[in-house]
């Protein structure tokens, strides 16, 4: 009798294991991307039929569970965004799952390391500026914002499941939301007047290699060699444990806030980040590079030497990527640190980062206009004879008493500064060098050539200026903006 009962028991266990199942990301309170063929999936008994019914159009979609894995998948046509609550009913294996309070709007996938992961409530001794007010008033957006926070999960091989369910925007939930993600969502829903959903898939300390698969990493000289013995520095484990289970959940685009762990390896990063993004787009069925990705400039921090330039060189590469990779942008954050945060890698100003990301998405992806979203960047410079106005400025500075000054000034032109700058004089952060390559503080003021706004520069310690730098250090507070309070991107001309 026991010989016959054992197979029956095992069969029952196996059948139960293959019963109708949904990933946590597909559940009540979820957000779906509007006006798309949104992907839904799950698992059921091998070869069984699954039906998915959507309340907004009363459509029924069917799928057959894979003969080996039991996985099934359907694409459902989503309606135009609204604040109406919908439902989805999934039936299979004699079971029914009802997914309630579904919203349709704009969905963005956020990833990176701790400055993306950092919640509105902040970290220990690392507050988010304005957090208490943002959390207390989060309920105003209960019908507009949803966030799914994916659990830190490391895996040696690609996983199918990961914890992380959608939550509504209430103070008790919002305190745990990604601060950058929340402020992005809040700004975007205010701009578009549609619901916005955020999937926060981040892990503090992770390197770009942590979000890439084994088959790509094995093509690099350093391969799968561990960065150190910490879990968050291990390669590919975030890709396997957190990203892979979510790949394909229909989104509008990606937001990326990462780089601190890769400082000092900016040339590798230039290629690897672009490879990672193109892989992600392929996983999301967008191999033609259509899904946008907006990144955040590396924050000011000492990185071991506040006057060093390793982080500055990394920021330079971030902006080069933004100009090279299709549908990519990078928002500058040089002005979003306080002087006392030189040893604080988690800067407190997260609201402005979320806003700048939202402005970039709104203008590039939603066709909005009337406000500015692009960073002012250095364009060109030339040496000219000082005019009467220049001589008046020079007369009141240390340059006038320096024998090296020869009556010439450097003109500097910038993009996205058509209405000039936010100050005329006392402009800080500029340095100049001559043939010896040694940089000294420079005197800079704003003016115009009658057609374009520009900056003029002189340097009392340099006889003939050959190179200019602005905020090109690991830690320096950028205090120069265009007329719409967008910071000038740090740069150097001596490449």
C-alpha positions as CSV (number, residue, x, y, z in Angstrom):
1,X,0.0,0.0,0.0
2,X,2.8,2.5,0.9
3,X,4.4,1.8,-2.5
4,X,1.2,3.1,-4.2
5,X,0.5,6.0,-1.9
6,X,3.9,7.7,-2.2
7,X,3.6,8.5,-5.9
8,X,0.1,9.8,-5.3
9,X,1.3,12.2,-2.5
10,X,4.2,13.4,-4.6
11,X,1.9,14.0,-7.6
12,X,-0.4,16.1,-5.4
13,X,2.6,18.2,-4.1
14,X,3.8,18.8,-7.6
15,X,0.4,19.8,-8.8
16,X,0.0,22.2,-6.0
17,X,3.4,23.7,-6.7
18,X,2.2,24.5,-10.3
19,X,-1.1,25.9,-9.2
20,X,-2.0,29.4,-10.5
21,X,0.6,31.9,-9.3
22,X,1.3,35.6,-10.0
23,X,4.5,37.6,-9.4
24,X,4.2,40.2,-6.6
25,X,4.6,43.0,-9.1
26,X,1.3,41.9,-10.7
27,X,-1.2,42.4,-8.0
28,X,-3.7,44.8,-6.4
29,X,-2.8,48.5,-6.4
30,X,-0.6,48.0,-9.4
31,X,0.0,50.6,-12.1
32,X,0.0,49.8,-15.8
33,X,1.5,51.9,-18.6
34,X,-1.2,53.6,-20.6
35,X,-2.1,52.9,-24.3
36,X,0.3,50.0,-24.7
37,X,0.3,46.2,-25.0
38,X,1.1,45.7,-21.4
39,X,2.7,42.4,-20.5
40,X,1.2,40.2,-17.7
41,X,2.5,36.8,-16.7
42,X,2.5,34.1,-14.1
43,X,2.7,30.3,-13.7
44,X,0.2,27.5,-13.8
45,X,0.1,23.7,-14.4
46,X,2.1,22.8,-17.5
47,X,0.0,22.9,-20.6
48,X,-3.0,24.3,-18.8
49,X,-5.0,27.3,-20.1
50,X,-5.2,30.6,-18.3
51,X,-7.7,33.4,-19.0
52,X,-7.1,37.1,-18.2
53,X,-10.1,39.4,-18.2
54,X,-9.7,43.2,-18.0
55,X,-12.5,45.4,-16.6
56,X,-11.8,48.5,-18.7
57,X,-12.7,46.8,-22.0
58,X,-14.3,43.5,-20.9
59,X,-11.7,41.7,-23.1
60,X,-10.6,38.1,-22.3
61,X,-7.1,37.0,-23.2
62,X,-6.0,33.4,-23.1
63,X,-2.6,31.8,-22.8
64,X,-1.2,28.2,-22.5
65,X,1.2,27.5,-19.7
66,X,4.6,26.4,-20.9
67,X,5.0,22.6,-21.0
68,X,8.1,22.7,-18.9
69,X,8.2,25.8,-16.7
70,X,4.4,26.4,-16.4
71,X,5.0,30.1,-17.3
72,X,2.3,31.9,-19.2
73,X,2.1,35.4,-20.6
74,X,-0.5,37.7,-22.2
75,X,-0.4,41.2,-23.7
76,X,-3.4,43.4,-22.7
77,X,-4.3,46.6,-24.5
78,X,-4.4,49.4,-21.9
79,X,-6.7,52.5,-22.1
80,X,-5.8,56.1,-21.8
81,X,-4.5,57.2,-18.4
82,X,-7.1,58.2,-15.9
83,X,-7.7,58.2,-12.1
84,X,-10.4,55.5,-12.5
85,X,-9.9,52.2,-10.6
86,X,-9.9,49.0,-12.7
87,X,-9.6,45.3,-12.1
88,X,-8.1,42.3,-13.7
89,X,-9.3,38.7,-13.2
90,X,-7.0,35.8,-13.8
91,X,-8.4,32.3,-14.0
92,X,-6.6,28.9,-14.3
93,X,-6.1,25.6,-12.7
94,X,-9.6,25.9,-11.2
95,X,-8.6,29.0,-9.3
96,X,-9.4,32.7,-9.7
97,X,-7.2,35.7,-8.8
98,X,-8.8,39.1,-8.7
99,X,-6.4,42.1,-9.0
100,X,-8.2,45.2,-7.7
101,X,-7.6,49.0,-7.6
102,X,-5.5,49.0,-10.8
103,X,-4.5,52.4,-12.2
104,X,-3.4,53.2,-15.7
105,X,-0.9,56.0,-16.2
106,X,2.8,56.4,-16.7
107,X,5.3,53.8,-15.3
108,X,9.0,54.4,-14.8
109,X,11.7,52.0,-13.7
110,X,14.2,53.4,-11.2
111,X,17.5,51.7,-10.5
112,X,21.0,52.3,-9.2
113,X,22.7,52.5,-5.8
114,X,22.0,54.2,-2.5
115,X,21.1,57.7,-3.7
116,X,18.3,56.2,-5.7
117,X,17.4,53.7,-3.0
118,X,17.4,56.4,-0.3
119,X,13.8,56.7,1.1
120,X,11.9,59.9,1.9
121,X,12.5,59.1,5.5
122,X,16.2,59.2,4.9
123,X,19.0,57.1,6.3
124,X,20.7,57.2,9.7
125,X,22.1,60.7,10.1
126,X,21.3,61.3,6.4
127,X,18.1,63.2,6.1
128,X,16.1,64.2,3.0
129,X,15.5,67.9,2.9
130,X,11.8,68.6,3.3
131,X,11.0,65.0,4.1
132,X,8.5,65.4,6.9
133,X,6.3,67.8,4.8
134,X,6.5,65.5,1.8
135,X,5.6,62.4,3.8
136,X,2.8,64.2,5.8
137,X,1.1,65.5,2.6
138,X,1.7,62.3,0.5
139,X,-2.0,61.4,0.9
140,X,-2.9,64.2,-1.5
141,X,-1.5,61.9,-4.2
142,X,-3.2,58.7,-3.1
143,X,-5.1,58.5,-6.4
144,X,-2.1,59.5,-8.5
145,X,1.2,57.8,-7.3
146,X,2.0,54.2,-6.7
147,X,5.4,52.7,-5.9
148,X,6.8,49.2,-5.9
149,X,10.0,48.8,-3.9
150,X,11.9,45.7,-4.9
151,X,13.6,43.8,-2.1
152,X,17.4,43.5,-2.0
153,X,17.9,40.1,-3.5
154,X,21.2,38.5,-4.6
155,X,21.2,35.4,-6.8
156,X,23.9,33.5,-8.6
157,X,21.6,32.6,-11.5
158,X,18.7,34.4,-13.1
159,X,15.6,34.2,-10.9
160,X,11.9,34.3,-11.9
161,X,10.5,35.7,-8.7
162,X,11.3,38.6,-6.4
163,X,9.5,40.3,-3.6
164,X,8.1,43.8,-4.2
165,X,4.5,44.7,-4.3
166,X,2.8,48.0,-5.3
167,X,1.8,50.4,-2.5
168,X,-0.5,53.4,-2.5
169,X,0.7,56.9,-1.7
170,X,-0.1,57.3,2.0
171,X,2.2,58.7,4.7
172,X,2.8,55.2,6.2
173,X,4.0,53.9,2.8
174,X,5.5,57.1,1.4
175,X,8.2,57.3,4.1
176,X,9.7,54.2,2.6
177,X,9.5,55.3,-1.1
178,X,12.6,56.2,-3.0
179,X,13.0,60.0,-2.5
180,X,14.2,60.7,-6.0
181,X,11.5,58.4,-7.4
182,X,8.8,60.0,-5.4
183,X,9.7,63.6,-6.3
184,X,10.0,62.6,-9.9
185,X,6.5,61.0,-9.7
186,X,5.0,64.0,-7.9
187,X,6.4,66.5,-10.4
188,X,5.4,64.4,-13.4
189,X,1.8,63.8,-12.2
190,X,1.5,67.5,-11.5
191,X,2.7,68.3,-15.0
192,X,0.7,65.7,-16.9
193,X,-2.3,65.3,-14.6
194,X,-2.2,61.5,-14.9
195,X,-1.2,58.8,-12.4
196,X,2.5,57.9,-12.2
197,X,3.9,54.6,-11.0
198,X,7.5,53.9,-9.9
199,X,9.3,50.6,-9.7
200,X,12.3,51.1,-7.4
201,X,14.8,48.4,-8.1
202,X,18.0,49.7,-6.4
203,X,20.7,48.4,-4.0
204,X,23.1,50.7,-2.2
205,X,26.8,50.2,-3.0
206,X,26.1,48.3,-6.2
207,X,28.4,48.7,-9.2
208,X,27.2,48.9,-12.8
209,X,28.5,45.3,-13.2
210,X,26.0,44.1,-10.5
211,X,23.2,44.9,-13.0
212,X,24.7,43.0,-15.9
213,X,24.4,39.2,-16.8
214,X,27.1,36.6,-16.7
215,X,27.4,36.2,-20.4
216,X,28.4,39.9,-20.9
217,X,30.6,40.1,-17.8
218,X,32.6,37.1,-19.1
219,X,33.7,39.1,-22.1
220,X,35.5,41.7,-20.0
221,X,39.1,41.3,-18.8
222,X,38.1,41.4,-15.2
223,X,35.2,39.0,-15.9
224,X,33.5,37.7,-12.8
225,X,36.3,38.5,-10.4
226,X,34.8,39.8,-7.2
227,X,35.3,43.5,-6.4
228,X,35.6,42.6,-2.7
229,X,33.9,40.4,-0.2
230,X,30.8,42.5,0.3
231,X,27.5,41.2,-1.1
232,X,26.5,44.6,-2.6
233,X,29.7,44.7,-4.6
234,X,29.3,41.3,-6.2
235,X,28.9,41.2,-9.9
236,X,25.6,40.1,-11.7
237,X,23.8,39.3,-8.5
238,X,21.4,42.3,-8.7
239,X,20.7,41.5,-12.4
240,X,19.9,37.8,-11.5
241,X,18.0,38.4,-8.3
242,X,16.2,41.7,-8.8
243,X,16.2,42.8,-12.5
244,X,15.6,39.6,-14.3
245,X,12.3,38.7,-12.5
246,X,10.9,42.1,-13.6
247,X,12.3,42.3,-17.1
248,X,9.5,43.2,-19.5
249,X,7.1,44.8,-17.1
250,X,5.8,47.5,-19.5
251,X,7.3,50.9,-18.7
252,X,7.7,54.3,-20.3
253,X,11.4,54.6,-19.5
254,X,14.3,54.2,-17.0
255,X,15.8,56.5,-14.3
256,X,19.4,55.7,-13.2
257,X,21.2,57.1,-10.2
258,X,24.5,55.2,-9.7
259,X,28.2,55.6,-10.2
260,X,29.9,56.2,-6.8
261,X,31.2,52.6,-6.7
262,X,32.6,52.9,-10.3
263,X,34.6,56.1,-9.6
264,X,38.1,55.8,-10.9
265,X,37.1,53.5,-13.7
266,X,35.3,56.0,-15.9
267,X,36.6,54.7,-19.2
268,X,35.3,51.2,-18.5
269,X,32.0,52.7,-17.4
270,X,31.6,54.6,-20.7
271,X,31.3,51.3,-22.6
272,X,29.7,49.1,-19.8
273,X,26.9,51.4,-19.0
274,X,25.9,51.7,-22.6
275,X,26.0,47.9,-23.0
276,X,23.9,47.5,-19.9
277,X,21.2,49.9,-21.2
278,X,21.0,48.3,-24.6
279,X,20.6,44.9,-22.9
280,X,17.8,46.3,-20.7
281,X,16.0,47.7,-23.8
282,X,16.2,44.3,-25.4
283,X,14.8,42.6,-22.3
284,X,12.0,45.1,-22.4
285,X,11.3,44.4,-26.1
286,X,12.8,47.7,-27.2
287,X,15.9,46.7,-29.0
288,X,15.8,49.7,-31.3
289,X,16.9,51.9,-28.3
290,X,13.5,53.6,-28.0
291,X,13.1,53.4,-24.2
292,X,14.7,56.6,-22.7
293,X,17.1,56.5,-19.8
294,X,17.7,59.6,-17.7
295,X,20.7,59.6,-15.4
296,X,21.9,61.7,-12.4
297,X,25.2,63.3,-12.2
298,X,27.6,61.9,-9.6
299,X,27.1,63.8,-6.3
300,X,29.8,66.0,-4.8
301,X,31.8,64.1,-2.1
302,X,35.4,63.9,-1.0
303,X,36.1,60.4,-2.5
304,X,39.2,60.4,-0.4
305,X,40.5,63.8,-1.6
306,X,38.1,66.7,-2.0
307,X,40.5,68.5,-4.4
308,X,41.1,65.4,-6.5
309,X,39.4,65.0,-9.9
310,X,38.5,61.3,-10.1
311,X,34.8,62.1,-9.5
312,X,35.0,65.0,-11.9
313,X,36.4,62.8,-14.7
314,X,33.5,60.4,-14.0
315,X,30.9,63.1,-14.3
316,X,32.5,64.1,-17.6
317,X,32.0,60.6,-18.9
318,X,28.4,60.6,-17.7
319,X,27.6,63.6,-19.8
320,X,29.6,62.2,-22.7
321,X,27.3,59.1,-22.5
322,X,24.3,61.3,-22.5
323,X,25.4,62.8,-25.8
324,X,26.4,59.4,-27.3
325,X,23.7,56.9,-26.2
326,X,20.4,57.1,-28.0
327,X,17.6,58.7,-25.9
328,X,19.7,59.4,-22.9
329,X,20.1,62.4,-20.7
330,X,21.9,63.4,-17.6
331,X,20.8,66.0,-15.1
332,X,23.5,68.0,-13.3
333,X,23.6,68.1,-9.5
334,X,26.7,70.3,-8.9
335,X,24.7,72.8,-7.0
336,X,22.7,70.3,-4.9
337,X,25.2,69.9,-2.1
338,X,26.0,71.9,1.0
339,X,29.5,72.8,2.0
340,X,29.2,70.6,5.1
341,X,28.4,67.5,3.0
342,X,31.9,67.0,1.8
343,X,32.0,63.7,3.8
344,X,28.3,62.9,3.2
345,X,27.8,60.8,0.1
346,X,24.0,60.9,0.6
347,X,23.3,64.6,-0.1
348,X,20.0,65.9,1.4
349,X,18.6,67.6,-1.7
350,X,16.6,65.0,-3.5
351,X,13.5,67.0,-4.5
352,X,15.4,69.0,-7.1
353,X,16.9,65.9,-8.6
354,X,13.4,64.3,-9.0
355,X,12.1,67.6,-10.5
356,X,15.0,67.9,-13.0
357,X,14.4,64.3,-14.1
358,X,10.7,65.0,-14.5
359,X,11.3,68.2,-16.5
360,X,13.6,66.2,-18.9
361,X,11.0,63.5,-19.4
362,X,8.2,66.0,-19.8
363,X,9.9,67.9,-22.6
364,X,11.6,65.0,-24.3
365,X,8.9,62.3,-24.0
366,X,5.6,64.1,-23.5
367,X,6.1,67.1,-25.8
368,X,5.7,69.7,-23.1
369,X,7.2,73.2,-23.6
370,X,7.5,76.6,-22.0
371,X,10.0,75.5,-19.4
372,X,13.6,74.5,-19.7
373,X,15.0,71.0,-19.0
374,X,18.4,70.8,-20.6
375,X,21.7,71.5,-18.8
376,X,23.7,74.6,-19.7
377,X,27.1,73.2,-21.1
378,X,30.4,74.8,-22.1
379,X,30.5,75.3,-25.9
380,X,33.7,77.2,-26.8
381,X,36.1,79.8,-25.8
382,X,38.4,82.4,-27.4
383,X,40.9,85.0,-26.3
384,X,40.1,88.7,-27.1
385,X,41.3,92.2,-26.2
386,X,39.7,93.6,-23.1
387,X,37.2,96.3,-23.8
388,X,36.3,99.3,-21.6
389,X,33.7,97.3,-19.6
390,X,36.3,94.5,-19.0
391,X,38.9,97.0,-17.9
392,X,36.5,98.5,-15.4
393,X,35.9,95.0,-13.9
394,X,39.6,94.3,-13.9
395,X,40.5,97.6,-12.2
396,X,38.6,96.5,-9.1
397,X,40.2,93.1,-8.9
398,X,43.6,91.5,-8.1
399,X,44.3,91.2,-11.8
400,X,45.1,95.0,-12.1
401,X,48.1,94.7,-9.8
402,X,49.6,91.7,-11.6
403,X,52.3,92.2,-14.2
404,X,51.2,89.0,-16.0
405,X,48.0,90.6,-17.2
406,X,48.4,91.7,-20.8
407,X,45.1,93.3,-21.6
408,X,43.4,90.2,-22.9
409,X,40.4,88.2,-21.6
410,X,38.9,84.8,-22.3
411,X,35.4,84.7,-23.7
412,X,33.3,81.6,-22.9
413,X,30.1,80.6,-24.5
414,X,27.5,78.1,-23.2
415,X,24.5,76.3,-24.6
416,X,21.0,76.8,-23.0
417,X,21.9,80.2,-21.6
418,X,20.0,82.4,-24.1
419,X,18.8,84.7,-21.3
420,X,22.1,84.8,-19.5
421,X,23.1,83.7,-16.1
422,X,21.9,84.1,-12.5
423,X,24.7,86.5,-11.4
424,X,26.9,89.1,-13.1
425,X,29.9,89.1,-10.8
426,X,31.5,87.1,-7.9
427,X,31.3,84.0,-10.0
428,X,33.1,81.2,-8.2
429,X,34.5,77.8,-9.3
430,X,36.6,78.7,-12.3
431,X,40.3,78.0,-12.7
432,X,42.8,78.7,-15.5
433,X,46.2,77.4,-16.5
434,X,48.9,78.4,-18.9
435,X,51.4,76.2,-20.7
436,X,52.6,74.6,-17.5
437,X,49.1,73.1,-16.8
438,X,49.0,74.4,-13.3
439,X,45.5,75.8,-12.4
440,X,44.9,78.9,-10.4
441,X,41.7,80.6,-9.3
442,X,40.2,82.9,-12.0
443,X,38.2,86.1,-12.0
444,X,34.9,85.7,-14.0
445,X,32.0,87.9,-14.8
446,X,28.9,87.8,-17.1
447,X,28.4,90.1,-20.0
448,X,27.2,90.0,-23.6
449,X,28.7,90.6,-27.1
450,X,25.4,92.2,-28.2
451,X,24.0,89.0,-29.6
452,X,24.8,86.2,-27.1
453,X,25.3,86.1,-23.3
454,X,28.8,85.0,-22.3
455,X,31.3,84.8,-19.5
456,X,34.7,86.6,-19.5
457,X,37.7,85.3,-17.6
458,X,41.1,86.6,-16.5
459,X,43.6,84.9,-14.2
460,X,46.1,87.0,-12.2
461,X,48.6,84.1,-11.9
462,X,48.6,83.1,-15.6
463,X,50.3,85.2,-18.3
464,X,48.5,83.5,-21.2
465,X,45.4,81.3,-20.5
466,X,45.5,78.0,-22.3
467,X,43.0,75.9,-20.4
468,X,39.9,76.5,-18.2
469,X,38.1,74.4,-15.7
470,X,34.9,74.8,-13.8
471,X,34.0,72.8,-10.7
472,X,36.3,70.1,-11.8
473,X,37.0,68.6,-8.5
474,X,35.6,65.7,-6.4
475,X,33.8,68.2,-4.1
476,X,33.0,71.7,-5.0
477,X,29.6,73.5,-4.8
478,X,28.5,74.8,-8.2
479,X,27.0,78.2,-7.7
480,X,26.5,79.4,-11.3
481,X,23.2,78.8,-13.2
482,X,21.4,80.0,-16.2
483,X,18.4,82.3,-15.8
484,X,16.1,79.3,-15.1
485,X,18.2,78.1,-12.1
486,X,19.8,75.2,-14.1
487,X,23.4,74.6,-13.0
488,X,26.3,74.9,-15.4
489,X,27.7,71.4,-16.1
490,X,31.2,71.0,-14.7
491,X,33.8,71.0,-17.4
492,X,37.5,71.2,-18.4
493,X,39.0,72.3,-21.7
494,X,42.4,70.5,-21.1
495,X,41.3,67.0,-22.2
